[in-house]
Structure formats: structure tokens, C-alpha cells
Amino acid sequence: QVQLVESGGGLVQSGGSLRLSCAASGSIFSVNAMGWYRQAPGKQRELVATISSHGSTDYAGSVKGRFTISRDNGKNTVYLQMNSLKPEDTAVYYCNAYILSSYGGIRWSDYWGQGTQVAVSS
């Protein structure tokens, strides 16, 4: 089985910083794209940032210049450094990864973490 475990969420004041981490573990052969999504109360889940296995990145316009996504391929871990946080960044943040594993037969599948709460006070 494959698991994604997130950490690093919490409560921070506007203008502050947080760093989220997400580690993939289990019967993993390879990890392709990894990313972060978020869902605020009453809203749909939205893309925050993605990073390819080669390090190419993409960001939502609302976080560009403030958030930085990175990864450690040796640890199957993705990070999200969040600076200059705003109250509108308040949401549950979910890690996502496209993983080749032996779980249920050798195949590529999409996996999600359980989510970590980020709250930004004004």
C-alpha cells in the first residue's frame, strides 16, 4: 500500500510563513508529478502548485511569487514553502502524487494525503 503523509500546517498571522511537507511511502517503484491542492470552506478543491519528476514547476496565479514547491526524489517527499501568507490562503492543503507501485498490481495511480489545515489570521 502507498501512503502520503503531510505535516507542517498550523495557525499563522498574516504575512507569516509556513512550510508543508509530504512524504510518500510504501511499495513505490517511481514517483512522477507531485503537487499541492487546497480546499477552503464552501469552495472546490483547487490546484496550488505542481512539480514534475525533473523539477519543472507550475503555480496558481494567486500564489505565484509567494509559494515555492520543491521535492527530494531520494526521500519521495514534496515541500511547499509558503511566504507572505494571507487570510485567503486559509484552507486544508492536500498533497498529491502520481506513483508507480505494486499495490493492486504494478500500475500508475493517483494518491492523496489526508490533508493538513493552514489558518492565516488577519
Buried (B, 14 or more C-beta within 10 A) or exposed (E): EBEBBBEBBEEBEEEBEBBBBBBBEBEBEEBEBBBBBBBBEEEEBEBBBBBBEEEEBBBBEEBEEBBBBBBEEEEBBBBBBBBEBBEEBBBBBBBBBBBBBEBEEEEEEEBBBEBBEBBBEE
